């Protein structure tokens, strides 16, 4: 479901919750109460906007999360409490529209019921509802792996019904393109979709699609499409059967770029996406504005942070380290030191409970305060607010040997936060780095100022939930 539609539904249901709370209070408790959009208008509007925005920031608009009922209930509860607090703050301290405790309680309760119920019902529709049937042009290894993975995703309405033989990958395709890096382990059980037809029999293939109501065909976006595949794509499209690339399908359902489907076309399209001077200038202006405010806030916190660090673990306040940035250039990143001095130069991944981290350092990492000095790197143009997280040179060298296309993340400036950070968090192994790369490539492909703003807003919830800090 489109994000804008989810946001609109949340607005409507939150407004109904506020109005419902006002009606209950007037009927059962205080007949003269003015709670609602016609009475305490400003406070009620604050409640409605807080509810819709809170659902968005907590990820409650994503289909994959909706199938996790416990997560849905917990996050809707968090949003409902935030709605009550926002309503209370606006009513009593900003607009002076008193709302009783009973009214606030009903606002929170009805918001929880409304926002949670429709999501749980929609989740049942996603899990049990009809699927959009698709066929895959080709029967090669990558095609079968893609079909198995797509069919294993419970939150998507797509379903691969079968394959069309005759479009296997040519033997000269590099082994790197066959890497199993699609974000989730390959399913090992369940029947594989059957072969439904041949590319050489296009009329029979079109008839099959029309008879079985198959409305979509998928071609794996790797080099070396055969002539038969191209002819089949043209024939199917002419008969109203939409042809999609596997990479685009996967990006839409998993918000990742499948590494084993990166090809020349993807690279060229990405170059065009990055060749937009106005968009890049707007992104740089956003970087400068937020970085200046961040450094001002850091300057205000500096005396207290310096004193606390001197008490906890005397030594240098700042910690600088080489990182790899745009175009593979190495620069010095600056952070508040969170590890003991003796081991600060060791280049290795941090663990969940790293014994090198100081007591104050653990707190600073959880709150992401140790990242504040990186606003200086942003001002210098070495980093951006949003982008792939910069890695240490030795780690980058190792990952470029083990993971295909890892260097493509250096097409943009590294960032303090990023698309991978809000979806996966910290990577501490080659496998985790491969999954994280699939998110980074998605960001590189879809880069925009609006996406940067989206990531920055959702980073606040990631920080609150302590996701990805080590």
Buried (B, 14 or more C-beta within 10 A) or exposed (E): BEEEEBBEBBBEBBBBBBBBBBBBBBEEEEEEBBBBBEBBEBBBBBBBBBBBBBBBBBBBBBBBBBBEEEBBBEBBBBBBBBBBEBBBBBBEEEBEBEBBEBBBEBBBBBBBBBBBEBBBEBBEEBEEEEEBBBBBBBBBBBBBBBBBBBBBBEBBBBBBBBBBBBBBBEEEBEEEBBBBBBBEEEEEEEEEBEBBBBBEBBEEBBEBBEEEEBBBBBBBBBEBBBEBBBEBBEBBEEEEBEBBBBBBBBBEBBBBBBBBBBBEBBEEEBEEBBEEEEBBEBBBEBBBEBBEEBBEEBEEEBEEBEEBBEEEBEBEEEBBBBBBBBEEEEBEBBBBBBBBEEEBEEEEBBEEEBEBBBEBBBBBBEBBBBBBBBBBBBBEBBBBBBBBBBBBBEBBEBBBEEBBBBBBBBBBBBBBBBBBBBBBBBBBEBEBBBBBBBBBBBBBBBBBBEBBEBBBEBBBBBBEEEBBBB
